[in-house]
């Protein structure tokens, strides 16, 4: 299930369309889930438990750890998880840190 700021839920097709733009897709599932169920192409895995810390990292450290440019507070970001609960939490965390 997917979560974005403007729209609480996105369909798979909407996500595919968004990914053609410069949106950052953060998968907040645990690493074992990625290993077991597979990685979503062009997504970056940041488990929910690491997210608050990750979004406050030094941009260079973020890029070294996640092999992805750190999003600015105004960049479009989409969160996904398995059922939608963690992606909603992730959205709340990001917004509380000042992400729009």
KELO-33125 format. One record per residue: residue number from 0; residue in three letters; x, z, y of N, C-alpha, C in turn. Coordinates in Angstrom, 2 decimals. Layout:
<recs>
<NUM, "ALA", <X, Z, Y>, <X, Z, Y>, <X, Z, Y>>
...
</recs>
This chain:
<recs>
<0, "UNK", <0.85, 0.00, -1.18>, <0.00, 0.00, 0.00>, <0.89, 0.00, 1.24>>
<1, "UNK", <0.44, -0.66, 2.28>, <1.28, -0.90, 3.44>, <0.68, -0.29, 4.68>>
<2, "UNK", <1.54, 0.10, 5.60>, <1.10, 0.76, 6.82>, <1.83, 0.20, 8.03>>
<3, "UNK", <1.12, -0.13, 9.08>, <1.74, -0.59, 10.32>, <1.07, 0.10, 11.49>>
<4, "UNK", <1.77, 0.17, 12.60>, <1.27, 0.92, 13.75>, <-0.11, 0.50, 14.22>>
<5, "UNK", <-0.27, -0.77, 14.55>, <-1.55, -1.24, 15.09>, <-2.66, -1.20, 14.05>>
<6, "UNK", <-2.36, -1.67, 12.85>, <-3.35, -1.73, 11.78>, <-2.93, -0.73, 10.71>>
<7, "UNK", <-3.80, 0.23, 10.37>, <-3.40, 1.23, 9.37>, <-3.03, 0.62, 8.03>>
<8, "UNK", <-3.66, -0.49, 7.68>, <-3.34, -1.13, 6.40>, <-3.13, -2.62, 6.60>>
<9, "UNK", <-2.24, -3.16, 5.80>, <-1.95, -4.59, 5.82>, <-2.17, -5.15, 4.43>>
<10, "UNK", <-2.64, -6.36, 4.37>, <-2.70, -7.03, 3.07>, <-1.31, -7.58, 2.75>>
<11, "UNK", <-1.12, -7.95, 1.51>, <0.15, -8.55, 1.09>, <0.42, -9.82, 1.91>>
<12, "UNK", <-0.61, -10.63, 2.11>, <-0.44, -11.88, 2.88>, <-0.06, -11.58, 4.33>>
<13, "UNK", <-0.69, -10.57, 4.92>, <-0.35, -10.19, 6.29>, <1.11, -9.74, 6.39>>
<14, "UNK", <1.56, -9.00, 5.37>, <2.96, -8.58, 5.36>, <3.88, -9.79, 5.23>>
<15, "UNK", <3.52, -10.72, 4.34>, <4.34, -11.93, 4.19>, <4.45, -12.69, 5.51>>
<16, "UNK", <3.35, -12.78, 6.23>, <3.36, -13.46, 7.53>, <4.23, -12.70, 8.54>>
<17, "UNK", <4.10, -11.37, 8.55>, <4.90, -10.55, 9.45>, <6.39, -10.70, 9.17>>
<18, "UNK", <6.73, -10.81, 7.88>, <8.14, -10.89, 7.50>, <8.80, -12.17, 8.00>>
<19, "UNK", <7.99, -13.14, 8.41>, <8.55, -14.35, 9.00>, <9.02, -14.08, 10.43>>
<20, "UNK", <8.57, -12.96, 11.01>, <9.02, -12.55, 12.33>, <10.18, -11.56, 12.14>>
<21, "UNK", <10.49, -10.79, 13.16>, <11.65, -9.89, 13.04>, <11.26, -8.47, 12.67>>
<22, "UNK", <10.18, -8.31, 11.93>, <9.73, -6.97, 11.54>, <10.69, -6.35, 10.52>>
<23, "UNK", <10.92, -5.05, 10.65>, <11.73, -4.32, 9.67>, <10.77, -3.67, 8.68>>
<24, "UNK", <10.96, -3.97, 7.40>, <10.11, -3.41, 6.34>, <10.87, -2.28, 5.66>>
<25, "UNK", <10.37, -1.07, 5.82>, <11.00, 0.10, 5.19>, <10.12, 0.57, 4.04>>
<26, "UNK", <10.70, 0.55, 2.85>, <10.03, 1.03, 1.64>, <10.41, 2.49, 1.47>>
<27, "UNK", <9.44, 3.40, 1.54>, <9.75, 4.83, 1.49>, <9.61, 5.44, 0.09>>
<28, "UNK", <9.53, 4.57, -0.93>, <9.51, 5.10, -2.30>, <10.88, 5.70, -2.66>>
<29, "UNK", <10.88, 6.51, -3.72>, <12.13, 7.08, -4.21>, <12.98, 5.99, -4.87>>
<30, "UNK", <14.29, 6.23, -4.95>, <15.18, 5.22, -5.54>, <14.82, 4.91, -6.99>>
<31, "UNK", <14.42, 5.94, -7.75>, <14.07, 5.69, -9.16>, <12.86, 4.77, -9.26>>
<32, "UNK", <11.96, 4.85, -8.28>, <10.78, 3.96, -8.29>, <11.21, 2.51, -8.06>>
<33, "UNK", <12.16, 2.32, -7.16>, <12.68, 0.97, -6.89>, <13.34, 0.43, -8.16>>
<34, "UNK", <14.15, 1.27, -8.81>, <14.84, 0.85, -10.05>, <13.82, 0.49, -11.13>>
<35, "UNK", <12.75, 1.28, -11.20>, <11.77, 1.09, -12.27>, <10.79, -0.04, -11.98>>
<36, "UNK", <10.30, -0.12, -10.75>, <9.24, -1.08, -10.43>, <9.72, -2.29, -9.63>>
<37, "UNK", <10.96, -2.23, -9.14>, <11.52, -3.38, -8.42>, <11.50, -3.22, -6.92>>
<38, "UNK", <12.43, -3.92, -6.30>, <12.58, -3.90, -4.84>, <11.73, -5.01, -4.24>>
<39, "UNK", <11.13, -4.73, -3.12>, <10.37, -5.75, -2.40>, <11.38, -6.57, -1.60>>
<40, "UNK", <11.39, -7.90, -1.76>, <12.38, -8.72, -1.06>, <12.38, -8.45, 0.45>>
<41, "UNK", <13.59, -8.43, 1.02>, <13.79, -8.24, 2.47>, <13.27, -6.90, 2.98>>
<42, "UNK", <13.24, -5.90, 2.10>, <12.87, -4.55, 2.56>, <14.11, -3.67, 2.46>>
<43, "UNK", <14.10, -2.57, 3.19>, <15.17, -1.59, 3.08>, <14.55, -0.31, 2.53>>
<44, "UNK", <15.21, 0.26, 1.51>, <14.70, 1.48, 0.88>, <15.27, 2.70, 1.58>>
<45, "UNK", <14.38, 3.47, 2.21>, <14.74, 4.77, 2.79>, <13.70, 5.76, 2.27>>
<46, "UNK", <14.04, 6.53, 1.22>, <13.06, 7.47, 0.67>, <12.49, 8.37, 1.77>>
<47, "UNK", <11.22, 8.70, 1.64>, <10.52, 9.46, 2.66>, <11.29, 10.71, 3.09>>
<48, "UNK", <11.90, 11.39, 2.12>, <12.65, 12.62, 2.42>, <13.86, 12.40, 3.31>>
<49, "UNK", <14.34, 11.16, 3.41>, <15.51, 10.84, 4.25>, <15.10, 10.21, 5.57>>
<50, "UNK", <13.84, 9.86, 5.71>, <13.43, 9.00, 6.82>, <13.68, 9.61, 8.20>>
<51, "UNK", <13.27, 10.87, 8.40>, <13.40, 11.48, 9.73>, <14.87, 11.50, 10.13>>
<52, "UNK", <15.74, 11.89, 9.20>, <17.18, 11.91, 9.47>, <17.69, 10.49, 9.74>>
<53, "UNK", <17.25, 9.53, 8.93>, <17.73, 8.15, 9.07>, <17.37, 7.56, 10.43>>
<54, "UNK", <16.15, 7.84, 10.89>, <15.70, 7.27, 12.17>, <16.37, 7.92, 13.37>>
<55, "UNK", <17.13, 8.98, 13.13>, <17.86, 9.65, 14.22>, <19.36, 9.46, 14.10>>
<56, "UNK", <19.79, 8.66, 13.13>, <21.22, 8.44, 12.91>, <21.86, 7.64, 14.03>>
<57, "UNK", <23.15, 7.73, 14.08>, <23.93, 6.83, 14.92>, <23.72, 5.42, 14.34>>
<58, "UNK", <23.45, 4.42, 15.18>, <23.17, 3.06, 14.67>, <24.24, 2.51, 13.73>>
<59, "UNK", <25.51, 2.82, 13.99>, <26.59, 2.34, 13.12>, <26.49, 2.98, 11.74>>
<60, "UNK", <26.23, 4.29, 11.71>, <26.08, 5.01, 10.44>, <24.87, 4.50, 9.67>>
<61, "UNK", <23.78, 4.22, 10.39>, <22.56, 3.69, 9.77>, <22.88, 2.36, 9.08>>
<62, "UNK", <23.57, 1.49, 9.80>, <23.89, 0.17, 9.25>, <24.82, 0.27, 8.04>>
<63, "UNK", <25.77, 1.21, 8.11>, <26.68, 1.41, 6.97>, <25.92, 1.90, 5.75>>
<64, "UNK", <25.00, 2.83, 5.95>, <24.28, 3.43, 4.83>, <23.21, 2.50, 4.26>>
<65, "UNK", <22.48, 1.82, 5.15>, <21.31, 1.05, 4.69>, <21.49, -0.47, 4.75>>
<66, "UNK", <22.67, -0.92, 5.20>, <22.98, -2.36, 5.27>, <21.91, -3.13, 6.04>>
<67, "UNK", <21.51, -2.55, 7.14>, <20.44, -3.10, 7.95>, <20.62, -2.58, 9.37>>
<68, "UNK", <20.35, -3.43, 10.35>, <20.44, -2.98, 11.74>, <19.38, -1.91, 11.98>>
<69, "UNK", <19.79, -0.86, 12.67>, <18.84, 0.23, 12.95>, <17.77, -0.25, 13.93>>
<70, "UNK", <16.51, 0.06, 13.64>, <15.45, -0.38, 14.56>, <15.49, 0.41, 15.87>>
<71, "UNK", <15.16, -0.26, 16.97>, <14.99, 0.47, 18.23>, <13.57, 1.03, 18.22>>
<72, "UNK", <13.29, 1.91, 19.17>, <11.98, 2.58, 19.20>, <10.82, 1.61, 19.45>>
<73, "UNK", <11.14, 0.41, 19.94>, <10.07, -0.56, 20.21>, <10.03, -1.71, 19.20>>
<74, "UNK", <10.97, -1.71, 18.24>, <10.98, -2.78, 17.24>, <9.78, -2.66, 16.30>>
<75, "UNK", <9.26, -3.79, 15.83>, <8.17, -3.72, 14.85>, <8.68, -3.25, 13.49>>
<76, "UNK", <8.04, -2.22, 12.96>, <8.43, -1.63, 11.68>, <7.18, -1.51, 10.80>>
<77, "UNK", <7.33, -1.84, 9.53>, <6.25, -1.65, 8.55>, <6.78, -0.72, 7.47>>
<78, "UNK", <5.96, 0.25, 7.07>, <6.33, 1.15, 5.98>, <5.47, 0.82, 4.77>>
<79, "UNK", <6.07, 0.94, 3.59>, <5.29, 0.79, 2.37>, <5.71, 1.83, 1.35>>
<80, "UNK", <4.78, 2.12, 0.43>, <5.05, 3.03, -0.68>, <4.22, 2.54, -1.85>>
<81, "UNK", <3.85, 3.41, -2.76>, <3.08, 2.98, -3.92>, <1.58, 2.99, -3.64>>
<82, "UNK", <1.07, 4.09, -3.08>, <-0.38, 4.22, -2.91>, <-0.84, 4.30, -1.46>>
<83, "UNK", <0.09, 4.45, -0.52>, <-0.29, 4.50, 0.88>, <-0.13, 5.86, 1.54>>
<84, "UNK", <-0.03, 6.91, 0.73>, <0.07, 8.26, 1.29>, <1.40, 8.46, 2.02>>
<85, "UNK", <2.49, 8.11, 1.36>, <3.81, 8.31, 1.96>, <4.04, 7.37, 3.14>>
<86, "UNK", <3.51, 6.15, 3.08>, <3.71, 5.24, 4.22>, <2.97, 5.76, 5.45>>
<87, "UNK", <1.83, 6.40, 5.26>, <1.12, 7.01, 6.41>, <1.92, 8.18, 6.97>>
<88, "UNK", <2.52, 8.97, 6.08>, <3.38, 10.07, 6.54>, <4.58, 9.51, 7.31>>
<89, "UNK", <5.16, 8.44, 6.78>, <6.32, 7.81, 7.40>, <5.97, 7.33, 8.81>>
<90, "UNK", <4.79, 6.74, 8.94>, <4.32, 6.26, 10.24>, <4.21, 7.43, 11.22>>
<91, "UNK", <3.66, 8.54, 10.74>, <3.55, 9.75, 11.57>, <4.90, 10.27, 12.01>>
<92, "UNK", <5.87, 10.30, 11.08>, <7.22, 10.75, 11.40>, <7.83, 9.86, 12.48>>
<93, "UNK", <7.73, 8.55, 12.28>, <8.33, 7.59, 13.22>, <7.70, 7.75, 14.60>>
<94, "UNK", <6.39, 7.88, 14.65>, <5.71, 8.03, 15.94>, <6.10, 9.34, 16.63>>
<95, "UNK", <6.29, 10.40, 15.83>, <6.69, 11.69, 16.42>, <8.11, 11.61, 16.97>>
<96, "UNK", <8.92, 10.68, 16.48>, <10.28, 10.47, 16.99>, <10.31, 9.48, 18.16>>
<97, "UNK", <9.13, 9.02, 18.56>, <9.08, 8.16, 19.74>, <8.97, 6.67, 19.45>>
<98, "UNK", <8.84, 6.30, 18.18>, <8.67, 4.89, 17.85>, <7.25, 4.46, 18.21>>
<99, "UNK", <7.15, 3.28, 18.79>, <5.82, 2.80, 19.18>, <5.23, 1.90, 18.13>>
</recs>
